[in-house]
Amino acid sequence: SSDVCSSDLVTQNLAQLFARLILCVVFLPAGANALFGVERFTPEEVERLQKMDTPTEAFEKVVERAKPASLHAPAPIADDVTTLRALNRTALRLRDARVPQPMLVAWAVAIAMLLGGLASLAGFLTKVFMPLLALIGAFMLWRAVWPAVAGSMPWMWRADQSQMAAAWLAATLLPVQVLLNGPGSPSVDRMLKGGKGKGGAKPAPAA
């Protein structure tokens, strides 16, 4: 009946909206932290970073000057600790995975996470951003989550490890779900299609 179809459509739209909200909550802060946050690195990690080919050095300086003063790196707390931009952690993981130009790719990943989080919230360009976010989520599961939990069973994980694993597992699977079923409603993609397509309202039959 029409009531059942309408109820199913509302349920599907809500599921897609919740999926997009979760993706925004995961990727938007992660991208913002990578671009504007700071982390502490050991001397060995700093040496590895210095050996990287960094064609984005000029861009790094531009962004550093544009960053608000409150977000500048604090002074190191010890002689053997250096505070650097957080995306350098991604660059190290990319280098360990033998990805070419890891620093350049780290910038691209950080920007993709930031823009992808915003696009997920708006339901905009989902066919472009969802595969990209799924790929980033899978990479983070492989290079960030797995090394931290390998060798122990899930019930032995710390609370922060469980939360990180759950977040990046959702960030890997939910983009696939949104890509296959559409962004739902409300979304920019649905409005651009005039309410047609996956997750959108079906046009009323002619009288």
Stockholm file with secondary structure:
# STOCKHOLM 1.0

chainA/1-207         SSDVCSSDLVTQNLAQLFARLILCVVFLPAGANALFGVERFTPEEVERLQKMDTPTEAFEKVVERAKPASLHAPAPIADDVTTLRALNRTALRLRDARVPQPMLVAWAVAIAMLLGGLASLAGFLTKVFMPLLALIGAFMLWRAVWPAVAGSMPWMWRADQSQMAAAWLAATLLPVQVLLNGPGSPSVDRMLKGGKGKGGAKPAPAA
#=GR chainA/1-207 SS CHHHHHHHHHHHHHHHHHHHHHHHHHHHHHHHHHHHCEEEECHHHHHHHHTSCCTTHHHHHHHHHHSCGGGSCCCCSSTTCEEEETHHHHHHHHHHTTCSSHHHHHHHHHHHHHHHHHHHHHTCSHHHHHHHHHHHHHHHIIIIIHHHHTTSCGGGSCHHHHHHHHHHHHHHHHHHHHHHHCCCSSCHHHHHTTTCSTTSCCCCCCC
#=GC SS_cons         CHHHHHHHHHHHHHHHHHHHHHHHHHHHHHHHHHHHCEEEECHHHHHHHHTSCCTTHHHHHHHHHHSCGGGSCCCCSSTTCEEEETHHHHHHHHHHTTCSSHHHHHHHHHHHHHHHHHHHHHTCSHHHHHHHHHHHHHHHIIIIIHHHHTTSCGGGSCHHHHHHHHHHHHHHHHHHHHHHHCCCSSCHHHHHTTTCSTTSCCCCCCC
//
